[in-house]
Amino acid sequence: MSAVAVIVATPLIGAAVLALVPGHRLGARLNIGFSTVTLLASLVLFGLEPSSGALFVVDAFNIYLIALTAFVGLTTSVFSASYIAHEIAVGKLDERKLRFYHAMYQAFMFTMLLALSANNLGVMWVAVEGATLTTVLMVSLYRTAASIEAAWKYFILCGVGIALALFGTILMYMAAQPVMGPGMAAMTWTELMDHVAKISPAILNLAFVFLLIGYGTKVGLAPLHAWLPDAHAEGPTPISAVLSGLLLNVALYAVLRFKMLLAANGQAIAPGPLMIAMGLASLLLAGLMLYRRRDVKRFFAYSSIEHMGIITFAFGMGGPLANFAGLLHMAMHSLTKSAIFYAVGHAVQVTGTQRMDRISGLTVSHPALGWGLLAGVVAIAGLPPFGVFMSEFLLVTSTFAREPLLALPLVVGILVAFGALVLRVQQLCFGAPGGVEGGGASVEPVPVQGTLVPLYAHLALVLVAGVWLPGPLVAWFQTVAALLG
Amino acid sequence: MSDLGYDAAHMLGAVVLLMSFALLYQRRLFSLLNVFTMQALALTATAAWQAYSHGEPHLYITALLTLVLKAILIPVALHRIVVKMKIHRTIEPALGIGLTMVAGVSLVTLSILLVLPVTADATALTRENLALSLSVVLLGLLMMISRRNAVSQVVGFMSIENGLILAAVGVAGMPLVVEMSVAFSVMVAFIIFGIFLFHIRERFDTLDMQKIESFRGESD
């Protein structure tokens, strides 16, 4: 059995096993165990030659996303174990819900890894649809009115997005079918890449518009981002971390695969301007929206929209440098943002509130947590020496060199968001520590046994990437950047 | 393909589109569900006809699924939900019939203008089928935007799905049609389950800004 089959099958088996396992401690441990196996299998991929079969494809592009997904999946499962232990202790979740939660977590990993490794447009669509379903179920886990509303909004908006993506997929097949004949070949990535030059560009253009809007809804691109802040704010925090860190990347990966097809076709419209426009709109809108946020998880959800905007902009610009910056930023954002959510998750638990004006002085009351959060925010704001600075710097300079007029709104957007982040982080991390909310006189506040290992592991990686990128990694990002056109 | 085959496929597709128009101006939920059932029946006939005339037996499964799920099970389930939630007397503040029809006709025009030029080298049936199905998808979106009630939004969503299936069965030899329609049905089933379980009567979007702020937990 090939490594990629193991990667996809492990979480699927995990979901089935975890659905049967009683007890949240055992469940959490098994969750970590299955995630570890997935990560190990994905590391094996690096030792193998790129391959493609009827079902799976492994090439330079998706291999790094598969490894990233498996890695963040593992660290989040470690964070999740300590997060849910506290939620159980304060009675916000019960055993039955957690069994469901763990099964859904693995099912979610399965759908994402399948979407990344599938060699078939239809299978990828089914996987993205499955990812939507599993996350909707997890967002509504707390069963509060707000969480159900968030899940509903997420469901309806992404449902429409998914429907439009399917229409785009059908159009794509329709475009390919006269050239490649009826059957599975016209829906297979590797076959399509070989024959795309002969495909009529007109239908391809139409298909891409639908796919960009459809999968773009899941990326959280403006103006289709409305679901994202609610879904991030109301679900359990580990889910916010994987939503921001992984799912948005997977949806963007789908868009980029189709962009590769268009680029290889040659005669089709350049997808660049569309993506640049949507990227800039998301960046500027989210940057401005950051100032009015009062809920800390919602705040960082808007920051995710902003960064997905930057990444989409980078791929829209195209060319070796901008693509390189986009790929690097995808990895850096995913590591940094999930690290921030780990910190925020514990911060919300120790203070008992998601309201930002009631969380303060974390560096005084909980030094390790507070400084970790501060480092994460400094990293996501794009300050050196972290990796996000590198990718943003690369993008801004390459944009200035090619299209100075486009660089202007890009820089403005990044600076606007930067201002909001600095403004908020001061209040969150410094000043007099706030009290614990929700404790009351009758209830003793439950001490939080948080683990900070995942947080600092991610920050260390982002720091290393900012200071020194290993040569093979650079060479390999360059190969992918060239593939993306 | 024979003239009869072409005419029949064309007519059945047009009936699906016609039902989309009829959905737009139904204000009572029961009549909405009835019209939706008829659309599902028309779609069943389309899929079965394509299966027969193109000799693609897997489309019979699509037809059967459409018949059982969308023409029987889902309308019955929604009917019961409507009765249980006591919203069967609700008259929805939909747009006026005239205005909705104008919007609908312009969407159909748009999709014809969009599809026909780009598919110049495809067969006539494929082109027209695509124009019809894009119209059904757009009309479904229009319906989801203009309705407030959760049940009618779901009906709008399912009519979008009908448009997608119409598109998929019209393209020769499209693989995975069955799998994708199953995946979609699972999604719809979950939505209906959600309405049933959580008694979601209305979508939460509202023009009342105060209400939105409080929903976001950001009221002060």
Boltz contact constraints between the chains, C-beta under 6 A:
constraints:
  - contact:
      token1: [A, 122]
      token2: [B, 176]
      max_distance: 6.0
  - contact:
      token1: [A, 122]
      token2: [B, 180]
      max_distance: 6.0
  - contact:
      token1: [A, 126]
      token2: [B, 183]
      max_distance: 6.0
  - contact:
      token1: [A, 129]
      token2: [B, 183]
      max_distance: 6.0
  - contact:
      token1: [A, 148]
      token2: [B, 198]
      max_distance: 6.0
  - contact:
      token1: [A, 149]
      token2: [B, 204]
      max_distance: 6.0
  - contact:
      token1: [A, 152]
      token2: [B, 200]
      max_distance: 6.0
  - contact:
      token1: [A, 159]
      token2: [B, 157]
      max_distance: 6.0
  - contact:
      token1: [A, 163]
      token2: [B, 160]
      max_distance: 6.0
  - contact:
      token1: [A, 166]
      token2: [B, 164]
      max_distance: 6.0
  - contact:
      token1: [A, 167]
      token2: [B, 164]
      max_distance: 6.0
  - contact:
      token1: [A, 170]
      token2: [B, 167]
      max_distance: 6.0
  - contact:
      token1: [A, 170]
      token2: [B, 168]
      max_distance: 6.0
  - contact:
      token1: [A, 173]
      token2: [B, 174]
      max_distance: 6.0
  - contact:
      token1: [A, 174]
      token2: [B, 171]
      max_distance: 6.0
  - contact:
      token1: [A, 182]
      token2: [B, 172]
      max_distance: 6.0
  - contact:
      token1: [A, 182]
      token2: [B, 173]
      max_distance: 6.0
  - contact:
      token1: [A, 183]
      token2: [B, 173]
      max_distance: 6.0
  - contact:
      token1: [A, 184]
      token2: [B, 175]
      max_distance: 6.0
  - contact:
      token1: [A, 202]
      token2: [B, 118]
      max_distance: 6.0
  - contact:
      token1: [A, 203]
      token2: [B, 118]
      max_distance: 6.0
  - contact:
      token1: [A, 206]
      token2: [B, 118]
      max_distance: 6.0
  - contact:
      token1: [A, 294]
      token2: [B, 218]
      max_distance: 6.0
  - contact:
      token1: [A, 295]
      token2: [B, 217]
      max_distance: 6.0
